[in-house]
Amino acid sequence: MTRIWALTVGTGFVVVGVLRFVALPGVPGWETPEPVHGILHLVTGALWLAAALLRHGCHAGLATRWLGAFWLAVGVAGEVGWLDGVEALAFDDAIVHLVVGLGAVVVGWAPVLKRSRP
């Protein structure tokens, strides 16, 4: 499950990362390029893909837990306004980051918690 998550979300994040370097007129929130945001998506997407593809995905769970925690923190920071003063990091899609981060944390920790049950 974590490997599928890492492949899917990693691919999506790489695509979004590339698109963040391009202006998409008429698409709300995408009218101007956001290179810092794009770099964050590219790096985390590449990490997720590497974790899913290298060594048969044995690190997909670990990567999903940590990257999920990172995006959950970014989503919380964006939602409470802590990133509003930093123009390059003023994400207007904090809810999406919260959902992806929370989903990743759940998917990443589920196998660990299941194994630890008596």
Phi and psi in degrees as a GROMACS rama.xvg file:
@    title "Ramachandran Plot"
@    xaxis  label "Phi"
@    yaxis  label "Psi"
@TYPE xy
-67.7818  -32.4969  THR-2
-67.9513  -42.1806  ARG-3
-63.0805  -43.1306  ILE-4
-59.0275  -49.0756  TRP-5
-61.5015  -41.1093  ALA-6
-64.7951  -46.3584  LEU-7
-67.8632  -53.1069  THR-8
-69.6614  -37.9765  VAL-9
-59.4207  -44.9901  GLY-10
-63.2898  -45.2385  THR-11
-60.8395  -41.3475  GLY-12
-68.1956  -36.3735  PHE-13
-65.4184  -43.8184  VAL-14
-61.6629  -47.8554  VAL-15
-62.554  -39.8904  VAL-16
-58.5802  -44.4041  GLY-17
-65.034  -44.2927  VAL-18
-65.7982  -25.0648  LEU-19
-69.1643  -11.0206  ARG-20
-90.7249  -2.31816  PHE-21
-120.51  139.421  VAL-22
-78.85  131.683  ALA-23
-119.718  83.4156  LEU-24
-56.9451  137.575  PRO-25
89.7528  -8.88317  GLY-26
-103.012  109.479  VAL-27
-54.371  129.521  PRO-28
86.0662  -5.80269  GLY-29
-122.775  13.2756  TRP-30
-65.9087  -30.0691  GLU-31
-123.332  147.548  THR-32
-64.237  146.687  PRO-33
-130.187  81.9978  GLU-34
-63.3056  -36.1321  PRO-35
-65.3188  -44.4649  VAL-36
-60.8363  -42.6488  HIS-37
-61.5781  -42.4833  GLY-38
-63.187  -42.4511  ILE-39
-59.4315  -42.7104  LEU-40
-67.3966  -42.4182  HIS-41
-62.3918  -45.8686  LEU-42
-65.9664  -48.7958  VAL-43
-68.8575  -35.8165  THR-44
-63.1887  -43.0083  GLY-45
-64.456  -38.7479  ALA-46
-63.9629  -43.3631  LEU-47
-62.2932  -44.5002  TRP-48
-64.1536  -42.8301  LEU-49
-61.2332  -43.43  ALA-50
-64.202  -33.8007  ALA-51
-78.056  -32.5117  ALA-52
-97.3045  -30.3799  LEU-53
-82.9272  141.221  LEU-54
51.8906  40.4544  ARG-55
59.1851  28.7567  HIS-56
76.691  20.0113  GLY-57
-66.3333  -16.7595  CYS-58
-105.747  8.94575  HIS-59
-62.0397  -39.309  ALA-60
-65.1566  -45.9692  GLY-61
-62.0184  -46.9583  LEU-62
-62.32  -39.9793  ALA-63
-65.4661  -40.7066  THR-64
-62.6178  -48.7093  ARG-65
-71.6887  -45.3329  TRP-66
-67.8948  -34.9096  LEU-67
-62.1544  -43.5228  GLY-68
-62.2841  -39.8967  ALA-69
-61.2946  -50.9579  PHE-70
-69.9485  -29.4908  TRP-71
-64.0362  -44.1688  LEU-72
-64.1364  -41.6642  ALA-73
-62.5273  -41.6822  VAL-74
-63.6466  -43.5469  GLY-75
-63.5292  -46.9885  VAL-76
-60.3683  -40.5454  ALA-77
-68.5577  -39.43  GLY-78
-68.7984  -38.1424  GLU-79
-86.0296  -2.53363  VAL-80
92.2499  8.07708  GLY-81
-67.4379  -20.0785  TRP-82
-100.95  4.82215  LEU-83
-65.2657  -32.7747  ASP-84
-78.8227  -12.6022  GLY-85
-104.111  99.4201  VAL-86
-56.5986  -41.3123  GLU-87
-69.252  -18.9068  ALA-88
-114.604  9.52666  LEU-89
-79.1792  75.9377  ALA-90
-69.2589  132.287  PHE-91
-97.3671  8.54319  ASP-92
-122.998  43.1202  ASP-93
-60.4785  -34.2571  ALA-94
-62.3779  -41.6242  ILE-95
-61.3497  -42.8971  VAL-96
-65.1442  -38.0897  HIS-97
-61.9454  -45.7618  LEU-98
-65.1625  -46.7115  VAL-99
-63.9323  -44.1606  VAL-100
-62.2364  -45.545  GLY-101
-65.2798  -43.5322  LEU-102
-59.6257  -42.7571  GLY-103
-65.9745  -41.7063  ALA-104
-61.8751  -43.6984  VAL-105
-64.1815  -49.5833  VAL-106
-63.747  -38.1843  VAL-107
-70.4177  -36.6236  GLY-108
-90.3568  -20.4848  TRP-109
-54.3405  -47.8785  ALA-110
-65.5233  -34.3825  PRO-111
-66.6024  -45.9415  VAL-112
-68.4569  -35.9265  LEU-113
-65.0854  -40.0423  LYS-114
-67.2496  -31.9214  ARG-115
-82.3953  -6.9791  SER-116
-72.7593  142.908  ARG-117
